[in-house]
Amino acid sequence: MLDVKREIAQCYQKSLEWMEMAKAGRGADQFMVRLPEGMRDRIAKAAERSGRSMNAEIVAALETFYPPEPTLEDVLEKVHTAIAQSNKAWGMPYRQTLIDALDELSDTLTKGLEVDQRPLVTVPVKFDLPEFSERMRRWRRAKKYGVEQQDLEDEIKKGFLRKYHHDTIKFALEHFREGNPEKALRQLKLADIKFAEPEKAYRAIESDLRDYFTENWGSPEAPWDHDEEE
C-alpha cells in the first residue's frame, strides 16, 4: 500500500514539474539537454531539499555559473563598497595603495574612455588562480612567522623605502647607529611588521636607507643643519 502511495506521489510531482516547465516554456528560450545517468535523480533530490521544482533548481544552478554580465553601475557600486571597507581596515597591508588604486579605477570608469574595450593586439593577461593562492599563503605565513627576507629585499628593490622625507631617514639611521633598530622602525612606521630574520632585515633596511640618503643629500654622518633646505 505504501509503495502505491509513493508511486502516486511521484507521478503527481512529475506532473507538476511538467506543467511548470510547459508554463515557463511559453515565450521562454528552450534547450534540450541530455543528462548523464544518475544526474536526474541528484537534481530531483536537490530540488526537493530546496522546496522547488527541478526546472527551477536547474535554472538556479545555471545562474550561479553563468550570471548576467554586470553593468557599469554594478561595478562602481562594488568598487565604492571596497573603498569604504578598506578605509575601515586599519590592519590591512598596503591599505592606502589599494584605496588609491580603486579610486583611480572608479575615476577611469566614470570618464567613459573604455580603452580596454578595444581589440587587443597581444594575448590578454589572465587571472592566475594558483599565483593568487600562493600570494595568500605567503601573506598568512608572513602574519604568523614574519616577512621573509627575500620578500623584503624584493620590495626594497621596488623602492619600498624611497618614500620617506630626508629628516625621517636621518633620524632612523641615527637610531640604527646607536644599536636601536626598534626605534628606527618606529620612526619609519614599520614597528608593527614582524620579520622572519630580524637582524638581516635591519641590515637590509639600514643599507638601503643609507644609500638613498647618500645619493640625494650626502653623508648621513655629516653635521646636520635642521634649517637646511632640501
RAFENNOR-V548454 format. One record per backbone hydrogen bond with DSSP energy under -1.0 kcal/mol. CO is the residue of the C=O (numbers start at 1). NH is the residue of the N-H. If there is no record, write none. Layout:
CO_NH + CO_NH
This chain:
1_5 + 2_6 + 3_7 + 4_8 + 5_9 + 6_10 + 7_11 + 8_12 + 9_13 + 10_14 + 11_15 + 12_16 + 13_17 + 14_18 + 15_19 + 16_20 + 17_21 + 18_22 + 19_23 + 20_24 + 21_25 + 25_28 + 36_39 + 38_42 + 39_43 + 40_44 + 41_45 + 42_46 + 43_47 + 44_48 + 45_49 + 46_50 + 47_51 + 47_52 + 53_57 + 54_58 + 55_59 + 56_60 + 57_61 + 58_62 + 59_63 + 60_64 + 61_65 + 62_66 + 71_75 + 72_76 + 73_77 + 74_78 + 75_79 + 76_80 + 77_81 + 78_82 + 79_83 + 80_84 + 81_85 + 82_86 + 83_87 + 88_90 + 89_92 + 92_95 + 94_98 + 95_99 + 96_100 + 97_101 + 98_102 + 99_103 + 100_104 + 101_105 + 102_106 + 103_107 + 104_108 + 105_109 + 106_110 + 109_112 + 114_117 + 115_118 + 128_132 + 129_133 + 130_134 + 131_135 + 132_136 + 133_137 + 134_138 + 135_139 + 136_140 + 137_141 + 138_142 + 139_143 + 140_144 + 141_145 + 142_146 + 147_196 + 148_152 + 149_153 + 150_154 + 151_155 + 152_156 + 153_157 + 154_158 + 155_160 + 156_159 + 159_162 + 165_169 + 166_170 + 167_171 + 168_172 + 169_173 + 170_174 + 171_175 + 172_176 + 173_177 + 174_178 + 175_180 + 176_179 + 180_184 + 181_185 + 182_186 + 183_187 + 184_188 + 185_190 + 186_189 + 190_193 + 194_147 + 197_201 + 198_202 + 199_203 + 200_204 + 201_205 + 202_206 + 203_207 + 204_208 + 205_209 + 206_210 + 207_211 + 208_212 + 209_213 + 210_214 + 211_215 + 212_216 + 213_217 + 214_218 + 219_222 + 225_228
